[in-house]
């Protein structure tokens, strides 16, 4: 029933079926966010949500029972221990969210959050597939570069603060609404350092524009630094995945 007791490779056939249902339920959530469609076909969404609630509840119950076949989770205590695992809690949260939506019809943003909770099930079902393995390898590669990423983040914060202070000093008297305080200047600095450049706040003095140009050029390097670190981490994760696949073939 679960990849924990599935003796084949990859995702078990049952989990593939459940994954298809999860993806279908996510598709329903996407369309359900458009109120005009919901108003036109309310019975369709109601029917689908009832179907998903019943199937996922049964599937969760069977999963808890079947996990007893795994020596790691044998007995009542083992099943309770499995029910307390992170992935099992995600399953239960996503399924409960559908029942809450059906029972109370939670409106607004809270209802959207509840419906999107079922997206979490994708992560529990793909954790033992190649996708899940690749994600774990990428996570481990990023963790191995935590020091480099931390240094890049600290450098970005320093540049952000320096740019905010300098623009406050240079532009504060000219544009008090935009640069009248360091926190106000930070909005411009963040937009510039992230290369978003909304353009709603711009320096008007010569000194301010010079500082803005220097900050913008600095931002290119700051953005490239973590991007390069992440690219290297992803490349290492992909190479490890290929090596694992090759080792499996050779075995």
Secondary structure, 3 states (H helix, E strand, C coil): CCCCCCCCCCCCHHHHHHHHHHHHHHHHHHHHCCHHHHHHCHHHHHHHHHHHHHHHHHHHHHHHHHHHHCHHHCHHHHHHHHHCCHHHHHHHHHHHHHHHHHHHCCCHHHHHHHHHHHHHHHHHHCCCCHHHHHHHHHHHHHHHCHHHHHHHHHHHHHHHHHHHHHHHHHHCCCCHHHHCCHHHHHHHHHHHHCCCCCCCCCCCCHHHHHHHHHHHHHHHHHHHHHHHHHHHHHHHHHHHHHHHHHHHHHC
